[in-house]
Amino acid sequence: MAFERRHPEDLAFPRQAARTQGFSLGTPRDITVSPDGTRVVFLRSKAGDDPVTCVWMFDVMTGVERCVFDPREHGAGDGAVLTAAERARRERARERASGVTAYTHDRDLTTLVFVEGGRLLVVDAITGEAQELTTPGVPDDPMPSPDGKRVAYVVEGAVYVHAPDGDPVLLAADDDPDIRWGLAEFIAAEEMGRGRGFWWSPDGTRIAACRVDERPVETWWLAEPTVPDARPRPIRYPRAGTANAEVTLHVLDIAASTRIDVRWDTAAFEYVARVSWPAGAPLTLLVQSRDQRTTRVLEVDETTGATSVVAEEHDDVWIELVDGAPARTDGGALVATPDADGSRRVSIDGRPVTPEDLHVDRLIDVAGDTVWFLGTEDDPTQTHVFHVTDAGPPERFTSEHGAHAASVGKDTVVVTSYAGDAPAPRTTVHAMGALVELASSAEIAVVRPAPIYEALGERGLRAALLLPAGREPAATVPVLLSPYGGPHVRMVLRWSGFYRAQQYFADRLGVAVLVIDGRGTPGRGTAWEKAMHRDFTIALDDQIEGLEAAAERWPFLDRSRVAIRGWSFGGELASLAVLKRPDVFHAAVAGAPVTDQRLYDTHYTERYLGDPTVDDEPYRRSSPLSYVDGADPQRPLLLIHGFADDNVVVAHTLQLSAALFARGYGHELVLLPNASHIGGSDDLVVGRYLAELDFLRRAFGLPEPPR
């Protein structure tokens, strides 16, 4: 048996975290409320260690929920039947479950469409009756028309439309395999938050589809060295300073088999950030300039393809794309989220309707003329659900300390809360003056995090401290920093469940684990977010400032034994810390780090560091590789990376390892076979925890537990 010689308490949490996919299984997710508020559809597996996700429906009128589709009860196909596009979608969505992992629906939420085991299925959301459609290949990203009478989907980069009682009709295709229709390109899905590539017209007669020409983009090759006879897999990767895919938009008429090309200044605005085709409003798109300092909202004349500018925003640093925005009210008013006066606000037809001290995180939905959104007030460790109209000030819907999400339909609001010391998130349906909690079968972690929250230093850096067994130690203990530290991610939020892994390391190592959110992280206004402009090293400065303030606040923190661990941006930050500031950091674990910013993608890296072909200095300054020559080879460093990572490719870690080796800097290197940026098999997940644990024990000079 794997790991059989390990101490049981070293293994208990890693095995549970792997088996439960980070405790995500068994909880309601992907929640949709019908427009009339009477039905709630969601995904959930049947147990906390069951990876097969089923479709469920909750009847608001009766208070009864039931499973409307279980893949195992409907002749489930081979869950491994995944196209390259579907594998990419799951990677971009950080999806590790099987079964039904995504669905789309008609306007009334009566028809559900999804692909399971390579089959295209149309399911009645009320009765659960399922129909399989015959397709010319394994389909990607299916979506029903608003009236549910047709289904559109993509097969090998071609767009088809299909009536359940008819044959598939080809709408758009290209002979060149590097030109795809109807699918989002890499940076749209990974960096812009746009996972779709086609959209139905409200009347179901036309489809607006993206044409993605990837021929200008560099081809990279991902190999799996553990399988020497396997061919390397090509990927089109737009690294900073190089060409992006050429993305255009076209209106496809189903009955007439005609195509209208949508026209705008694609040279000035090459990023198609958002597309929507709402009822009662024209086809609308949000386009963004390559330098990301200007966006335009365009309305399309659907008969000619001409566009007109209805809103424009400019910022001298960058414009942050906000999930859900822009949107429309039922009356056609444009709902946007412009940056103004140091905050991100909701505006309706250009007029701000939220105050400066309420920072908007994302739009949830627009129900009638009411705009629902997530926002942060004076405490960046909390996100709450708000709603607002143009007739009055916003109102907060949630109250518990923590982080919240919501789905809305008429008078029904479904809230998922990550709050306080609750051992698992709770999902509650608020309707008809009553509150019902949707069932969850999520496992409860064997560790019980007990975070201590604090604001540290002059900047009030939000931090959480995890102590062994949740108790203040009698003597000094080593310190392990466990940050992310970069854009879009807050690690310090007021739900203890966010700190399971940190509590594990605190308990098993007998150390204090410190989590700090610095400048660049969201929720504290636009100036805070944009302080990272042209320099990622400020994230390291803030970790050091927070550590120094924490040592003053808690004298039992031993500044002579400080390590740092992180993944992705956190891994980049960890490697930067031990190489650039060995006077502060004595060891580091860097997982999937970006070590050379020139090898990361255009939309992300250029937003923060600019164009490397114009000014390379921000790239040099922000890359861990730049600090190898002055590094202290006595500082232990563990590098971890997966061979199958197509987001931060393994070349980052291999290049850093080679540079360290050439300069006599001994370090440890763990390379994970068949593992992507989001991980690999359960055994690899467990092995990664143990590798970190063993490394940190050695780095801190701690004894191993008896076996």
Buried (B, 14 or more C-beta within 10 A) or exposed (E): EEBEEBBEEBBBBBBBBBBBBBBBBBBBBBBBBBBEBBBBBBBBBBBBBBBBBBBBBBEBEEEEBEEBBBBEEBEBBEBEEBBEBBBBBBBBBEBBBBBBBBBBBBBBBBBBBBBBBBBBBBBBBBEBEBEBBEBBBBBBBBBBBBBBEBBBBBBBBBBBBBBBEEEBBEBBBBEEEBBBBBBBBBBBBBBBBBBBBBBBBBEBBBBBBBBBBBEEBEEBEBBBEEEEEEEEBEBBBBBBBBBBBBBBBBBBBBEEEEBBEBBBEBEEBBBBBBBBBBEEBBBBBBBBBBEBBBBBBBBBBBEEBBBEEBBEBEBEBBBBBBBBBBBBBBEEBBBBBBBEEBBBBBBBBEEBBBEEEBBBBBBBBBBEBBBBBBBBBEBBBBBBBBBBBBEEEBEEBBEBBBBBBBBBBBBBBBBBBBBEEBBBBBBBBBBEEEEBEBEBBBBEBBBBBBBBBBBBBEBEBBBBBBBBEBEEBEEBBBBBBBBBBBBBBBBBBBBBBBBBBBBBBBBBBBBBBBBBBBBBBBBBBBEBBBBBBBBBBBBBEBBBBBBBBBBEBBEBBBBEBBBBBBBBBBBBBBBBBBBBBBEBBBBBBBBBBBBBBBBBBBBBBBBBBBBBEEEBEBBBBBBBBBBBEEBEBEBBBBBBBBBBBBBBBBBBBBBBBEBBEEEEBEBBBBBBBEBBBBBBEBEBBBBBBBBBBBBBBBBBEBEEEEE
